[in-house]
Amino acid sequence: MTEQKRAVILVSGGLDSTTVLAMARAAGYACYTLSFDYGQRFPAELRAAERVSAALGDVEHKVVKLNLDSIGGSALTDASIAVPEEATSGIPVTYVPARNTVFLAIALGWAEVLGANDIFIGVNAVDYSGYPDCRPEYIAAFTAMANLATRAGVEGQALTIHTPLMAMGKGDIIRKGVELGVDYALTVSCYQATDEGLACGKCDSCRLRRQGFLDAGMADPTRYR
């Protein structure tokens, strides 16, 4: 019997990364899920990440602890910066400096340890908050760096970073997830969810999520305050 190809899946506990996990599993990968306790102010997403990883049949779920709150600079890590509840222009204050670069670097290291040539991440350049590290140009640049900077890359085991949601709208993402059996009631997307996972319904992430369910023509299972 041929052994399944291994993949590292970045899982935040939100809608997008959960859908990506379901897509990787459906593609036949043995899924090793990776989350980060990075000093975020609202850690309900970590419990959601554990729930969805178990529900979707991961091989192993790892939580890596970081202290991005020590440098601050984001409403998600610095309590002195309010999470905006109105639409804003430009890159919002919920952007966490270098977050995806740090996350992908650690995912790259774990992939090497596992002998995995595939990393999945739920970045999106259609219905998203304007973060610079969610663009296809960024993923292409990181992939080039990863294959230069690793033993696996130098020895010809090319690494691929999969971004299956990059060009999908939220409604399409939700429809795909439901098709693959995702229970979105397990997920938490809110930038300021309570410890119990109740969403504010006002932040950018909540607005995008709610519109996604409207576009998909499906009931929103989100629990709001």
C-alpha positions in Angstrom: 0.0 0.0 0.0 1.4 3.4 -1.0 2.0 5.8 1.9 0.0 9.0 1.7 1.9 12.2 0.9 2.3 14.3 3.9 1.4 18.0 4.1 1.5 20.7 6.7 -1.7 22.7 6.9 -1.8 26.1 8.6 -5.0 26.2 10.6 -6.2 29.2 12.5 -9.7 27.9 13.4 -11.4 30.2 10.9 -13.5 29.6 7.9 -10.8 29.8 5.2 -8.1 27.6 6.8 -10.7 25.0 7.8 -11.9 24.8 4.2 -8.2 24.4 3.0 -7.8 21.6 5.5 -10.8 19.8 4.0 -9.5 20.4 0.5 -6.1 18.9 1.4 -7.7 15.9 3.0 -9.9 15.4 -0.1 -6.9 15.5 -2.3 -5.5 12.5 -0.4 -2.9 14.2 1.8 -2.0 13.0 5.3 -2.6 16.3 7.1 -0.4 17.7 9.9 -2.1 20.8 11.2 -0.2 23.7 12.6 -1.5 26.6 14.7 0.2 29.5 16.5 -0.4 30.9 20.0 1.3 34.1 18.9 0.1 36.4 21.7 -3.2 37.2 20.1 -5.6 39.0 22.3 -8.6 36.7 21.5 -7.4 33.1 21.7 -10.8 31.4 21.1 -9.5 30.7 17.6 -6.9 28.3 19.0 -9.6 26.1 20.5 -11.5 26.2 17.2 -8.3 25.2 15.4 -8.1 22.1 17.6 -11.7 21.3 17.1 -11.6 21.5 13.3 -8.3 19.6 13.1 -9.8 16.7 15.0 -13.1 16.8 13.1 -11.4 16.7 9.7 -9.1 13.9 10.6 -5.6 15.3 11.0 -2.7 13.0 11.8 -1.2 15.5 14.3 -2.1 18.9 15.5 0.8 21.1 16.7 0.5 24.5 18.5 3.7 26.6 18.4 4.0 29.4 20.9 5.3 32.8 19.8 5.3 36.2 21.3 4.4 38.6 18.5 2.6 40.7 21.1 6.1 41.6 22.3 6.5 43.8 19.2 2.8 44.8 19.0 1.8 47.0 16.0 -1.6 45.3 15.5 -5.0 45.5 17.0 -4.9 41.7 17.3 -1.8 41.7 19.6 -1.8 45.2 21.2 -4.6 46.0 23.7 -4.0 49.7 23.2 -5.1 49.5 19.5 -8.9 49.0 19.1 -10.3 46.5 16.6 -12.1 48.6 14.0 -15.8 48.0 13.7 -16.3 50.1 10.6 -14.9 49.6 7.1 -11.5 51.3 6.6 -9.3 52.0 3.6 -5.8 50.8 3.1 -4.1 48.1 5.2 -6.1 47.8 8.4 -4.7 47.9 12.0 -5.6 44.2 12.3 -2.7 43.4 10.0 0.0 41.6 12.2 3.4 42.6 11.0 5.2 39.7 9.2 2.8 37.2 10.5 2.5 34.9 7.5 6.2 35.1 6.9 6.9 33.9 10.5 4.1 31.2 10.2 5.3 29.9 6.9 8.9 29.8 8.0 7.9 27.5 10.9 5.7 25.5 8.7 8.6 25.1 6.3 10.8 23.8 9.1 8.2 21.2 10.3 7.6 20.1 6.7 11.3 19.3 6.4 11.3 17.3 9.6 8.2 15.4 8.4 9.6 14.8 4.9 6.6 16.8 3.5 6.9 18.7 0.2 3.6 20.5 0.5 2.3 23.3 2.7 -1.3 24.6 2.5 -2.4 28.1 3.6 -5.8 29.7 3.4 -4.7 33.1 2.0 -7.1 34.8 -0.3 -6.8 37.8 -2.7 -10.5 38.3 -3.4 -12.6 38.6 -0.2 -9.9 39.6 2.3 -8.8 42.4 4.5 -6.1 43.9 2.3 -3.1 42.2 4.0 0.1 42.3 1.9 1.1 38.8 2.9 -2.0 37.3 1.3 -1.1 38.2 -2.3 0.0 35.7 -5.0 3.2 37.7 -5.5 4.1 37.2 -1.9 3.5 33.4 -2.0 5.6 33.1 -5.1 8.5 35.0 -3.5 8.3 32.9 -0.3 8.3 29.7 -2.3 11.4 30.7 -4.2 13.1 31.6 -0.9 12.0 28.3 0.7 13.5 26.2 -2.1 16.8 28.1 -1.8 17.0 28.0 2.0 16.3 24.4 2.8 18.2 21.1 2.5 15.1 19.6 0.9 15.1 22.3 -1.8 18.9 22.0 -2.4 18.6 18.2 -2.7 15.9 18.5 -5.3 12.8 17.9 -3.1 11.0 21.0 -4.3 8.6 22.5 -1.8 5.1 23.7 -3.0 3.0 26.2 -1.1 -0.7 25.6 -2.0 -3.2 28.4 -1.9 -6.4 26.9 -3.2 -8.6 29.8 -2.1 -6.5 32.6 -3.6 -9.0 33.5 -6.4 -12.2 32.3 -4.7 -14.9 34.5 -3.2 -16.2 33.8 0.3 -19.5 32.4 -1.0 -17.6 29.9 -3.3 -15.3 29.0 -0.4 -18.3 28.2 1.8 -20.0 26.2 -0.8 -16.8 24.1 -1.4 -16.4 23.5 2.3 -20.0 22.4 2.8 -19.6 20.0 -0.2 -16.5 18.5 1.6 -18.4 18.1 4.9 -17.1 21.1 6.8 -19.2 22.1 9.9 -18.6 25.9 10.0 -20.3 26.0 13.4 -16.9 24.7 14.7 -15.0 27.7 13.4 -14.3 31.1 14.8 -13.5 34.0 12.5 -14.1 37.1 14.7 -11.2 39.4 15.4 -12.5 39.9 18.9 -14.4 36.8 19.8 -15.2 36.1 23.5 -13.5 33.2 25.3 -16.6 31.1 24.4 -16.1 31.9 20.7 -19.0 34.4 20.4 -18.5 36.8 17.5 -18.9 40.5 17.6 -20.7 40.7 14.3 -19.1 44.1 13.6 -15.4 43.6 12.7 -14.1 43.2 9.2 -13.7 39.4 9.5 -17.3 39.1 10.8 -18.6 41.2 7.9 -16.8 39.2 5.3 -18.0 35.9 6.9 -21.6 37.0 7.1 -21.6 38.2 3.5 -20.0 34.9 2.4 -23.0 32.9 3.8 -25.4 35.3 2.1 -23.6 34.9 -1.2 -23.6 31.1 -0.7 -27.3 31.1 0.0 -26.8 29.2 3.3 -27.7 29.8 6.9 -24.9 31.4 9.0 -24.1 29.1 11.9 -22.0 31.8 13.6 -22.8 32.4 17.3 -23.0 36.1 17.9 -22.9 37.9 21.2 
